Amino acid sequence: MAEFRYDEAFSRNLGWVTASEQHRLRQARVALAGMGGVGGVHLQTLARLGVGHFHIADLDTFELANFNRQAGALVSTLGQSKVEVLRRQVLDINPEAEVTVFARGIHPDNLDDFLRRVDVYVDGLDFFAFGARRAVFSACQELEIPAVTAAPLGMGAALLDFLPGSMGFEDYFGLEGCDEAEQALRLLVGLAPGMLHRTYLADRSRVDLRGRRGPSTVMACQLCAGLAATEVLKIVLGRGPLRPAPHGLQVDAYRGRTVHTWRPGGHRHPLTRLALALARRQLRG
């Protein structure tokens, strides 16, 4: 068995990063909640970037319905804990990595430990995990931890950064006091005001916000991971442009389009309010 050497394993990153920057990535600590469609691919991508320390949280196990998109979803891992499978994969990429597992998911009792000494939080929670998502982003804002979310939409991805000193998650989305259906609409509209994915949905019956069901593709998850890992690199290394919320980015591979969005006031912005009104009408119809 060949001896593992970190410097050689991640040497092909050099050129796009310097040797000293690669060392900083090796020292970085990233927290990821949710090891599903996007979270698992985020984790694998960051591991191959050479990030050396992870906190990962998920209480779920792999099932057949995960096979179309989730890293770690294999016949050989059916029924196994997602965090344990993905921990093994990270250590197979970098045996020197430190991976702290939160196998009960995210809850008030472990949130402090989950975010302790973390440089960046990357959101991989299920779209409908409203309570957990609000709690983590609120804690990140309080602790001044940069938080990145990249949502898979259609065959594309929508990116938002919530950075210390910029607009917070709640101010942007306005989920407080809303029922689950309204939270789903606000989250969907806020993530991607450009709505590039709406034009090619082939079967609308597969979208059921009230029933907490919706389609997803592996292409979207892979695009999310590329966007999120790039933001992590820029945050950790302190280089490159960062455009925090209320700025956003949506990339759609199917349509071959990219849009930058800007919604001052977040959910209070007139265009966002109009989009929400149209979405509510469509949901009722």
C-alpha positions in Angstrom: 0.0 0.0 0.0 1.5 3.3 -1.1 2.3 5.8 1.7 0.0 8.8 1.8 1.7 12.2 1.5 -0.6 15.3 1.8 1.7 17.6 -0.3 1.7 15.2 -3.2 -2.0 14.3 -3.0 -3.1 17.9 -3.4 -0.2 19.2 -5.5 -2.4 19.7 -8.5 -4.2 22.5 -6.7 -0.9 24.4 -6.7 -0.9 27.2 -9.3 -4.5 28.1 -8.6 -3.5 28.4 -5.0 0.0 28.9 -3.5 1.8 26.4 -1.3 1.1 28.6 1.8 -2.6 28.9 0.8 -2.8 25.1 0.5 -1.4 24.9 4.0 -4.1 27.3 5.2 -6.8 25.0 3.6 -5.2 22.1 5.4 -5.7 23.9 8.7 -9.3 25.1 7.9 -12.3 23.7 9.7 -15.6 23.5 7.8 -19.0 22.5 9.3 -21.6 20.9 7.0 -25.1 20.0 8.2 -26.9 17.5 6.0 -25.1 14.7 4.0 -27.8 14.3 1.4 -27.9 15.5 -2.2 -25.7 18.6 -1.9 -24.0 18.0 1.5 -22.2 14.8 0.6 -20.9 16.3 -2.7 -19.9 19.4 -0.8 -17.9 17.3 1.6 -16.1 15.2 -1.1 -15.2 18.4 -3.0 -13.8 20.1 0.0 -11.9 17.0 1.0 -10.3 17.0 -2.5 -9.5 20.7 -2.1 -7.4 19.6 0.8 -9.5 21.0 3.7 -8.3 19.2 6.7 -11.0 19.4 9.4 -14.7 18.8 9.2 -17.8 18.7 11.4 -20.5 16.8 9.6 -24.1 16.2 10.8 -26.9 14.0 9.6 -29.2 11.5 11.3 -30.3 9.7 8.2 -29.3 6.4 6.4 -29.0 5.7 2.7 -32.0 4.4 0.8 -32.7 3.6 -2.9 -34.4 7.0 -3.5 -31.0 8.6 -2.9 -29.2 6.9 -5.8 -29.9 9.5 -8.5 -27.8 12.2 -6.8 -26.2 11.5 -3.4 -22.6 10.9 -2.8 -22.1 7.7 -0.9 -25.4 6.2 -2.0 -24.5 2.7 -3.3 -25.9 -0.8 -3.1 -23.1 -1.6 -0.6 -24.1 1.3 1.7 -27.9 0.8 1.8 -29.2 1.3 5.3 -25.9 2.7 6.6 -25.5 6.0 8.4 -24.7 8.8 5.9 -22.3 10.5 8.2 -20.3 7.3 8.8 -20.2 6.4 5.1 -19.0 9.9 4.2 -16.5 10.0 7.0 -14.9 6.9 5.6 -14.8 8.4 2.1 -13.1 11.6 3.4 -10.5 9.5 5.2 -10.0 7.4 2.0 -9.2 10.7 0.2 -7.1 12.2 3.1 -6.2 9.8 5.9 -4.8 12.7 7.9 -8.2 14.6 7.9 -10.1 15.1 11.1 -13.8 14.4 10.8 -16.1 14.9 13.7 -19.4 13.2 13.3 -22.8 14.4 14.7 -24.9 11.3 14.0 -28.0 12.7 15.7 -28.2 15.6 13.3 -28.5 19.2 14.4 -30.4 20.2 17.5 -30.1 22.8 20.3 -28.0 20.5 22.5 -25.2 20.1 20.1 -25.2 23.3 18.0 -22.5 24.9 20.1 -20.2 21.9 19.6 -21.0 21.7 15.9 -19.9 25.3 15.3 -17.0 25.4 17.7 -13.7 26.7 16.1 -15.4 26.6 12.6 -14.1 28.8 9.9 -17.1 28.4 7.5 -20.5 26.7 7.6 -21.8 25.1 4.4 -25.5 24.4 4.3 -26.5 20.9 3.1 -29.8 20.5 5.0 -32.9 19.1 3.3 -34.9 21.9 1.7 -37.8 21.3 4.1 -35.6 21.4 7.3 -36.8 24.9 8.1 -36.3 24.9 11.9 -32.8 23.4 11.8 -31.7 25.7 9.0 -33.0 28.8 10.8 -31.2 27.8 14.0 -27.9 27.1 12.3 -27.9 30.4 10.3 -28.9 32.3 13.4 -26.1 30.8 15.4 -23.6 31.6 12.6 -24.7 35.2 12.5 -24.4 35.5 16.3 -20.9 33.8 16.3 -19.8 35.8 13.1 -19.2 32.6 11.2 -19.5 32.9 7.4 -22.3 30.7 6.0 -22.7 29.5 2.5 -25.8 27.9 0.9 -26.0 26.5 -2.6 -29.4 25.1 -3.6 -30.0 22.5 -6.4 -32.7 23.8 -8.7 -33.5 21.9 -11.9 -30.2 21.4 -13.6 -28.6 24.4 -12.0 -27.6 25.9 -8.7 -28.4 29.0 -6.7 -25.8 30.5 -4.4 -26.1 32.8 -1.4 -23.4 33.9 1.1 -24.3 35.2 4.6 -21.2 36.9 5.9 -20.5 38.8 9.2 -21.6 42.4 8.9 -23.9 41.7 5.9 -27.6 40.9 5.7 -28.7 37.9 7.8 -30.6 34.8 6.8 -33.8 35.8 8.6 -33.8 39.4 7.2 -33.3 38.0 3.7 -35.9 35.2 3.7 -38.4 36.4 6.4 -39.5 33.0 7.6 -40.4 33.9 11.1 -44.1 33.4 11.9 -44.8 31.7 8.6 -46.4 28.2 8.2 -44.5 25.5 6.4 -46.0 26.1 3.0 -45.2 29.8 3.2 -41.7 29.1 4.4 -41.1 26.8 1.5 -42.3 29.5 -1.0 -40.1 32.2 0.6 -37.1 29.9 0.7 -37.6 28.9 -3.0 -38.2 32.5 -4.2 -35.4 33.9 -2.1 -32.8 31.3 -3.2 -33.3 32.0 -6.9 -35.1 35.3 -7.7 -34.0 34.8 -11.4 -36.1 31.6 -11.5 -34.2 30.2 -14.4 -35.3 26.7 -13.7 -39.0 27.3 -14.0 -39.2 27.1 -17.8 -38.3 23.4 -18.3 -40.0 21.5 -15.5 -41.3 18.5 -17.3 -43.9 17.2 -14.8 -45.4 19.7 -12.3 -47.2 17.0 -10.4 -43.8 15.9 -9.0 -43.5 19.2 -7.1 -45.5 19.1 -3.8 -44.4 21.7 -1.3 -47.1 20.8 1.1 -46.2 17.2 1.0 -42.4 18.0 1.3 -41.6 16.4 -2.1 -39.7 17.7 -5.1 -37.4 16.5 -7.9 -33.7 16.9 -7.9 -30.8 16.0 -10.3 -27.2 15.0 -9.9 -26.1 17.8 -12.2 -27.6 20.4 -9.9 -25.8 18.9 -6.9 -22.5 18.8 -8.6 -22.8 22.4 -9.7 -23.7 23.4 -6.1 -20.6 21.7 -4.8 -18.4 23.6 -7.2 -19.9 27.0 -6.3 -19.9 26.3 -2.6 -16.3 25.0 -2.5 -15.1 28.1 -4.4 -16.8 30.4 -1.9 -15.2 28.4 1.0 -11.8 28.8 -0.7 -12.3 32.6 -1.1 -13.5 33.0 2.5 -10.7 30.9 4.1 -7.9 32.4 2.0 -9.3 35.9 2.1 -9.1 36.4 -1.6 -11.4 36.9 -4.6 -14.7 38.7 -4.8 -17.5 37.9 -2.3 -21.0 39.3 -2.9 -23.0 38.5 0.2 -26.8 38.6 0.4 -28.9 40.4 -0.7 -26.7 39.6 -3.7 -27.2 36.1 -5.2 -26.0 34.0 -8.1 -27.9 31.4 -10.2 -26.2 29.2 -12.7 -28.4 27.0 -15.0 -26.6 24.4 -17.2 -29.8 23.4 -19.0 -30.5 26.9 -20.3 -26.8 27.9 -20.5 -27.4 31.0 -18.4 -26.1 32.8 -15.3 -27.7 35.6 -13.5 -26.6 37.8 -10.6 -29.5 39.0 -8.5 -29.8 41.8 -6.0 -32.7 42.1 -3.7 -32.2 45.0 -1.2 -34.5 44.4 1.8 -34.6 40.7 1.0 -38.2 39.4 1.3 -39.4 43.0 1.6 -38.2 43.9 -1.9 -41.1 44.7 -4.3 -40.0 42.1 -6.9 -39.7 39.4 -4.2 -43.2 40.3 -2.9 -44.6 40.1 -6.4 -42.9 36.7 -7.0 -44.3 35.4 -3.7 -47.8 36.5 -4.6 -47.6 34.8 -8.0 -46.2 31.6 -6.3 -49.0 31.6 -3.8 -51.6 31.9 -6.6 -50.0 29.0 -8.5 -49.9 26.9 -5.4 -53.6 27.5 -4.7 -54.4 26.7 -8.4 
